[in-house]
Amino acid sequence: MAKPQIAVIVGSNRRESINRRYAKALAKLGAAKFDANFVRIDDLPMFNQDNESNLPPEVVRFKDEIKKADGVLIVTPEHDRSMPAVLKNAVDWGARPFGTSVWPGKPGFITGTSGGAIGTALVQAHLRTVMLGLGMTLLGGEAYVTNKQGLFDEEGNIGDETTQKFLQGFMDRFSTLVEKLTGKSA
Ligand SMILES: Cc1cc2nc3c(=O)[nH]c(=O)nc-3n(C[C@H](O)[C@H](O)[C@H](O)COP(=O)(O)O)c2cc1C
């Protein structure tokens, strides 16, 4: 059977984003159980309700990519204790126009990294509230990862063994959640 397809959204448009590196490392941890497809959000125009009746092509592409995904992994930095504007913009486009939201019923896993010890705890809490409100089914637990020296090895894997085991547990539980909700498994 084909592996489940996971859409990966990185909540940063920064070229050297540590969250993109983290997302790639997570995709490697999940590679035996699903295919990770990175979905662009940095090219989406600023949400404007005036354009809902004639969606920009980038928005159509984004919504299609989420619609066809079996699950969504959101890896995001925290900006001013909440979600970066580029991510909120994508969430809003995904939810609109009314009746065409791509979020309901999607299994999701939210995580993120920053330099701070509790970095991303608040954005994750905010984002959970938003995505649960939009009907996603989210993986439980808290995966806050401090971006310290040695987090990644030279191949882009999680370098620290304890952190790697911790995150492997999340990816395994996420694939179980996706399987339960979609019936698809590797
Ligand atoms: C506008 C802005 C606000 C930020 N606010 C927070 C914050 O609230 N908490 C935090 O841990 N880091 C904060 N940071 C620092 C980010 O964690 C850091 O820039 C990180 O590298 C962003 O992730 P990225 O590399 O994936 O873009 C902020 C950075 C910016 C640019």
The ligand as an SDF file (V2000), in Angstrom:
LIG
                    3D

 31 33  0  0  0  0  0  0  0  0999 V2000
    9.2840   39.1500   15.0410 C   0  0  0  0  0  0  0  0  0  0  0  0
    9.9500   38.1100   15.9120 C   0  0  0  0  0  0  0  0  0  0  0  0
    9.4020   37.7490   17.1340 C   0  0  0  0  0  0  0  0  0  0  0  0
    9.9860   36.7460   17.9250 C   0  0  0  0  0  0  0  0  0  0  0  0
    9.3600   36.3580   19.0690 N   0  0  0  0  0  0  0  0  0  0  0  0
    9.8220   35.2500   19.7270 C   0  0  0  0  0  0  0  0  0  0  0  0
    9.0590   34.6930   20.7920 C   0  0  0  0  0  0  0  0  0  0  0  0
    8.0060   35.1820   21.1570 O   0  0  0  0  0  0  0  0  0  0  0  0
    9.5540   33.5670   21.4020 N   0  0  0  0  0  0  0  0  0  0  0  0
   10.7180   32.9710   20.9980 C   0  0  0  0  0  0  0  0  0  0  0  0
   11.1050   31.9480   21.5600 O   0  0  0  0  0  0  0  0  0  0  0  0
   11.4550   33.4850   20.0000 N   0  0  0  0  0  0  0  0  0  0  0  0
   11.0220   34.6010   19.3400 C   0  0  0  0  0  0  0  0  0  0  0  0
   11.7310   35.1090   18.2730 N   0  0  0  0  0  0  0  0  0  0  0  0
   13.0240   34.5050   17.9170 C   0  0  0  0  0  0  0  0  0  0  0  0
   12.8200   33.2950   17.0240 C   0  0  0  0  0  0  0  0  0  0  0  0
   12.6320   32.1510   17.8180 O   0  0  0  0  0  0  0  0  0  0  0  0
   14.0420   33.1060   16.1240 C   0  0  0  0  0  0  0  0  0  0  0  0
   14.1630   34.2010   15.2590 O   0  0  0  0  0  0  0  0  0  0  0  0
   13.9650   31.8220   15.3250 C   0  0  0  0  0  0  0  0  0  0  0  0
   15.1570   31.6370   14.6330 O   0  0  0  0  0  0  0  0  0  0  0  0
   12.8100   31.8560   14.3450 C   0  0  0  0  0  0  0  0  0  0  0  0
   12.6780   30.6080   13.7120 O   0  0  0  0  0  0  0  0  0  0  0  0
   13.1000   30.3860   12.1720 P   0  0  0  0  0  0  0  0  0  0  0  0
   14.6120   30.3840   12.1540 O   0  0  0  0  0  0  0  0  0  0  0  0
   12.5350   29.0530   11.8280 O   0  0  0  0  0  0  0  0  0  0  0  0
   12.5440   31.5140   11.3640 O   0  0  0  0  0  0  0  0  0  0  0  0
   11.1780   36.1280   17.4930 C   0  0  0  0  0  0  0  0  0  0  0  0
   11.7490   36.5070   16.2610 C   0  0  0  0  0  0  0  0  0  0  0  0
   11.1450   37.4800   15.4860 C   0  0  0  0  0  0  0  0  0  0  0  0
   11.7510   37.8260   14.1500 C   0  0  0  0  0  0  0  0  0  0  0  0
  1  2  1  0
  2  3  1  0
  2 30  2  0
  3  4  2  0
  4  5  1  0
  4 28  1  0
  5  6  2  0
  6  7  1  0
  6 13  1  0
  7  8  2  0
  7  9  1  0
  9 10  1  0
 10 11  2  0
 10 12  1  0
 12 13  2  0
 13 14  1  0
 14 15  1  0
 14 28  1  0
 15 16  1  0
 16 17  1  0
 16 18  1  0
 18 19  1  0
 18 20  1  0
 20 21  1  0
 20 22  1  0
 22 23  1  0
 23 24  1  0
 24 25  2  0
 24 26  1  0
 24 27  1  0
 28 29  2  0
 29 30  1  0
 30 31  1  0
M  END
$$$$
